[in-house]
Structures are given as structure tokens and as C-alpha cells.
Amino acid sequence: YSIQVTTVDGVPLAKHAVTISDFVPLTIEARLEIKEDHWPVGTEQDISLTGSYYSGGVASGLSAEITTSLQEVSSHDDGRLSGFIFGNKNNSLTSEVDSFTGALDDDGEFTTSLLAEYQFEKDRLYDVVIEGTVYDVGGRANTVKKRVSLDTQPSYVGVRPDFDDYASRDFPPSFTIASIDRQGASVAFEGVSYTVNKVK
């Protein structure tokens, strides 16, 4: 395709070429099935990737891939904990990538299992990001993604500032502290101490 700018008299002023490499709609629906929405660390977990044609029927025999990665997060997905910061707010490190490849069976399914054993810091929240891809006959990727929370310890401490972006000179800044388990339920504070430092 090309885009051309002309005067009212038809004199070309500018011309720009646009290349469209692929505008064919996807024909395969990929789905991930994961039994648990949070994984205790050190447990074995099953992951199932299925593929089916939008026109009907299973996509048996196609190449499939499941990848998992560990991602550090600073917030909890429970709406009651909105605004609480866990660990380092500015850190979204992703690591510990695993990959499993195979082909969809006669039922259009590819299943694998993994041991949820990762290296982690004790004061952080982590999610495991699972990405499933089914490749069509031409090699085009049909990808779906899910995430589950990784349960690494009995409790997690989060802090929420009780003011907007800036603290006022007229009022002492205050904070709310929460102690929760990985599913967001409150747990008792044990041996928690905290300090407030002024950053110059």
C-alpha cells in the first residue's frame, strides 16, 4: 500500500509506502488449563495447553510450547489490598525461565508438569507467568498467557501510605501496614519492626 499527498491539482507532494506482512485472522484458539491459581513453592504442578480451530475441531498434531517464568511483583491482586506495596515497588524482575515443547495429541492437548522450585528473596511477592503457544501449519504463533501467585512463606508485609503522592508539612505522614498470606487473608504480625526514613 502507499499513501500519497497531493495538491487539489493532483500534484504529488509526498508519498509513503506501507507494507502489511500479515493480516490474516488467527484460525486457532489456544487455551491454558491450570488447576490452582496459587502454587506453594516446591510443589509439582500440571499445565495443559489445548488448541482448537475457530471453525470447529481440535488442532491435533500441531507444534506446541509452554514457557514459565518467575516475575517479582509489588502489589497484590486482591482489591482490598489496593495501594499496598510489597517489597520493592520499582522492581519487576523476570527470571527462571523454563520451556517445554511437544505436539498436540489426538485430543488437541499438550500437557506437562513442573516442580515449582525457584530462587527468591523472602521479603518479596512473586508470580509465575505461564505462556502457551500453538503454532499453525505455517508456523504462526497462537499464544495465550496466564499467571499464578507463588506462595513462598507464611506471611507477607505490605505498606500503604495514607496520603497522596506528597506528604504535607502541616500533618505528620501516616502509613497502614498489612500482614497477609499469599491469598490475601490477614495473619498475625510476628516480629515485625519498621522505621520511617527521610530521603533527601
C-alpha positions as CSV (number, residue, x, y, z in Angstrom):
1,Y,0.0,0.0,0.0
2,S,1.1,3.6,-0.5
3,I,-0.2,6.9,1.0
4,Q,0.1,9.9,-1.3
5,V,-0.5,13.5,-0.5
6,T,-1.3,15.7,-3.5
7,T,-2.5,19.3,-4.1
8,V,-6.0,20.0,-5.4
9,D,-4.5,20.0,-8.9
10,G,-3.2,16.5,-8.4
11,V,0.5,17.4,-8.0
12,P,2.2,14.9,-5.7
13,L,3.6,16.5,-2.5
14,A,4.6,13.4,-0.5
15,K,4.4,9.6,-0.8
16,H,4.9,6.9,1.8
17,A,4.9,3.1,1.3
18,V,3.3,0.8,3.9
19,T,4.0,-2.9,3.9
20,I,1.5,-5.2,5.6
21,S,3.2,-8.5,6.3
22,D,0.2,-10.4,7.7
23,F,-3.5,-9.5,8.0
24,V,-5.0,-13.0,8.0
25,P,-7.1,-13.6,11.2
26,L,-6.0,-16.2,13.6
27,T,-7.6,-19.6,13.0
28,I,-6.6,-21.4,16.2
29,E,-7.7,-20.8,19.7
30,A,-5.1,-21.7,22.4
31,R,-6.2,-22.3,26.0
32,L,-4.3,-22.9,29.2
33,E,-5.7,-25.1,32.0
34,I,-4.1,-24.7,35.4
35,K,-5.7,-26.4,38.4
36,E,-4.5,-24.0,41.1
37,D,-4.4,-20.2,41.0
38,H,-1.6,-20.1,43.5
39,W,1.4,-22.5,43.9
40,P,3.1,-23.4,47.1
41,V,6.8,-23.3,46.4
42,G,8.4,-26.8,46.0
43,T,5.2,-28.5,44.7
44,E,4.6,-30.2,41.4
45,Q,2.1,-28.6,39.1
46,D,0.4,-29.7,35.9
47,I,-0.2,-27.4,33.0
48,S,-2.3,-28.3,30.0
49,L,-2.3,-26.4,26.7
50,T,-5.2,-27.1,24.2
51,G,-5.7,-25.9,20.7
52,S,-8.9,-25.9,18.6
53,Y,-9.9,-24.4,15.3
54,Y,-12.3,-21.5,15.4
55,S,-14.2,-23.2,12.6
56,G,-14.6,-26.3,14.8
57,G,-12.5,-29.4,15.7
58,V,-9.3,-30.0,17.6
59,A,-5.9,-28.9,16.3
60,S,-4.2,-32.3,16.7
61,G,-0.6,-32.7,15.6
62,L,0.4,-29.1,15.7
63,S,3.6,-27.9,17.5
64,A,3.0,-26.6,21.0
65,E,5.2,-24.8,23.6
66,I,4.7,-23.9,27.2
67,T,7.1,-21.5,28.9
68,T,7.1,-20.4,32.5
69,S,9.0,-17.6,34.2
70,L,9.2,-16.1,37.7
71,Q,8.2,-12.4,38.0
72,E,8.6,-10.2,41.0
73,V,5.6,-8.1,41.8
74,S,5.0,-5.3,44.3
75,S,1.2,-5.4,44.6
76,H,-1.5,-8.0,45.4
77,D,-4.4,-8.7,43.0
78,D,-6.9,-8.6,45.8
79,G,-8.9,-5.4,45.6
80,R,-8.9,-5.0,49.3
81,L,-5.2,-4.5,49.3
82,S,-5.2,-1.8,46.6
83,G,-2.4,0.7,47.3
84,F,-0.3,-1.6,49.4
85,I,3.3,-2.1,48.3
86,F,5.1,-5.3,49.0
87,G,8.9,-5.5,48.6
88,N,10.4,-3.1,46.1
89,K,7.9,-1.0,44.2
90,N,10.2,-0.4,41.2
91,N,11.4,-3.9,40.7
92,S,9.6,-6.2,38.2
93,L,12.4,-8.6,37.6
94,T,11.6,-11.7,35.5
95,S,13.8,-14.7,35.7
96,E,13.9,-18.5,36.0
97,V,12.5,-19.3,32.5
98,D,11.6,-22.9,31.7
99,S,10.4,-24.2,28.3
100,F,8.5,-27.3,27.3
101,T,7.9,-28.3,23.7
102,G,5.9,-31.0,22.0
103,A,2.9,-31.6,19.8
104,L,-0.9,-31.6,20.4
105,D,-2.2,-35.1,20.8
106,D,-5.3,-36.5,19.1
107,D,-7.5,-34.6,21.5
108,G,-5.7,-31.3,20.7
109,E,-3.9,-31.3,24.1
110,F,-0.3,-30.9,25.3
111,T,0.4,-31.5,29.0
112,T,3.5,-31.1,31.1
113,S,4.4,-30.9,34.8
114,L,7.0,-28.9,36.6
115,L,8.4,-28.5,40.1
116,A,7.7,-25.0,41.4
117,E,11.1,-24.6,42.9
118,Y,12.7,-21.2,42.4
119,Q,15.3,-18.9,43.9
120,F,13.6,-16.0,45.7
121,E,14.0,-13.2,48.2
122,K,12.0,-13.7,51.4
123,D,10.6,-10.1,51.5
124,R,9.1,-10.1,48.0
125,L,5.9,-11.2,46.2
126,Y,6.2,-13.4,43.1
127,D,4.0,-14.6,40.3
128,V,4.7,-17.4,37.9
129,V,3.8,-16.4,34.3
130,I,2.7,-19.2,32.1
131,E,2.6,-18.7,28.3
132,G,1.2,-21.4,26.0
133,T,1.7,-21.3,22.2
134,V,0.2,-23.4,19.5
135,Y,1.9,-23.0,16.0
136,D,-0.3,-23.3,13.0
137,V,0.9,-25.2,9.9
138,G,2.6,-22.1,8.6
139,G,4.5,-21.6,11.8
140,R,2.4,-18.6,13.1
141,A,2.1,-18.4,16.9
142,N,-1.2,-18.5,18.6
143,T,-0.4,-17.5,22.2
144,V,-2.3,-17.4,25.5
145,K,-0.9,-16.2,28.8
146,K,-1.9,-16.7,32.5
147,R,-0.2,-16.0,35.8
148,V,-0.4,-17.7,39.2
149,S,0.8,-16.5,42.5
150,L,3.8,-18.3,44.1
151,D,3.5,-19.0,47.8
152,T,7.0,-18.8,49.3
153,Q,6.4,-18.1,53.0
154,P,3.6,-18.0,55.7
155,S,3.1,-14.2,55.7
156,Y,4.0,-11.0,53.7
157,V,4.1,-7.4,55.0
158,G,2.8,-4.6,52.8
159,V,2.8,-0.8,53.4
160,R,0.3,1.7,52.2
161,P,0.9,5.5,52.5
162,D,-2.2,7.3,53.9
163,F,-1.6,10.4,51.8
164,D,-1.3,11.3,48.1
165,D,1.9,11.5,46.2
166,Y,3.4,14.0,48.6
167,A,3.3,14.3,52.4
168,S,2.1,17.6,53.8
169,R,4.3,19.7,56.1
170,D,1.3,20.5,58.2
171,F,0.4,16.9,59.1
172,P,2.6,14.0,60.1
173,P,2.6,11.3,57.3
174,S,0.9,8.1,58.3
175,F,1.0,4.6,56.9
176,T,-1.1,1.4,57.1
177,I,0.7,-1.9,57.5
178,A,-0.8,-5.2,56.5
179,S,0.3,-8.8,57.2
180,I,-1.3,-11.3,54.9
181,D,-0.8,-14.8,53.4
182,R,-0.3,-15.2,49.7
183,Q,-4.1,-15.5,49.1
184,G,-4.7,-12.1,50.8
185,A,-6.1,-13.3,54.1
186,S,-4.9,-11.4,57.2
187,V,-2.4,-13.1,59.5
188,A,-1.0,-12.0,62.8
189,F,2.1,-9.8,62.9
190,E,5.1,-11.7,64.3
191,G,8.4,-10.0,65.0
192,V,7.8,-7.0,62.7
193,S,9.6,-3.8,63.2
194,Y,9.7,-0.7,60.9
195,T,11.3,2.7,60.5
196,V,10.4,5.8,58.5
197,N,13.4,7.4,56.9
198,K,13.6,10.9,55.3
199,V,15.0,10.7,51.8
200,K,17.0,13.8,50.9
